[in-house]
Amino acid sequence: MLADMPGSTKQSDMPEIRSLRAKVVRAVRTRHIPDSATLMAFIRALASKGQVDEAEYWFQVALRLGVQTTEVAFEFLVTAFAKNKRFETAVRYFNGMVDAGLSPSASCFNTVLHACSKVGDVDMVEKLRKQNVERRWEISGGAHHAVIKMLVKQRQVHHATSWSSHMIASGRAVAPMTFNLLIDACAKAGESRSAEAHLARMIDQGCEPNLITYNSVVNAFATTGGSRRAEEWVRRMSAAGIEPDEVTYGALCKAYARRGQPEKVQKVIDSLPERGMEANQYFYASLIGACARARPTQHLRAEQAFCEGVRRGVGGALLLHHLRRAVGSARAHSLCLEQGLDRGALEAIAPRED
């Protein structure tokens, strides 16, 4: 039984572990079953010092010998494996604990919930949620945030929203960073009204929205072309004492572009110098894009916007892309030649059938 025992790497500076190991090994070698208290204390000591492989080895020995295992030993193993980023193993021992009829603590549950979130195991997270309905562990704010972050990363926005609602219903305060995650996810999914609803809920919960929060909501409406709502949220953030930045105005211009409103994009660009800002390629791309979507299409204005952007040194692939959509590949190629752009730009905009 001792032949495959993993060696300890820190025996010399851990007298407690050395003493417990000696007692346990002596019992096994003399064909005695170590008493539960000593063996569990040994496993806890190993796990707490990060010696997870040896802790797991002796835990398996305890199971084979029929030694009574305790919640504490299980939980030390779960925590140790989670800290070592061996999340699947942490989950396995948590499940073993439940299967053995033991009662994990809320701390242990949150450790496993966090671990499952780290590895993106949505199914296990859902299983834990169902277990929690029966056992009523208190889910920590950190675990809630980890789950929501995982779901947002996997673009399961509605599922993430459900978890945030559960968090609020349980009486826990939702951190601003969690709301920001949800709002940004809604923005990227084009769910502008949901983003707006999360911001309203955030304010109701007493959380102070920051620049990132407002920018995400403005961008949500920009993605769907909701220019009026985007304008409204820019006004609200200013009224709240938060100064809009380049990202804010860039998102606002994107909203105008989707609505085919080049005059409004131009107005924002003209206002930037007095705000201490400069228009970058995204602003000019929005201007050209707005010209392309305007009815009728404003071909000449799109060309002028492109040339102005190039003169200001903000030309790029994004401008070329929108220019081709506005005036066609052949004319875009000619403009690149007129502006003396490099070969790479010419190749990117090479004439082809539109």
Summary of the structure (lengths in Angstrom):
residues: 354
radius of gyration: 30.1
end to end distance: 74.7
largest distance: 94.4
contacts: 1155
relative contact order: 0.04
helix: 73%
strand: 0%
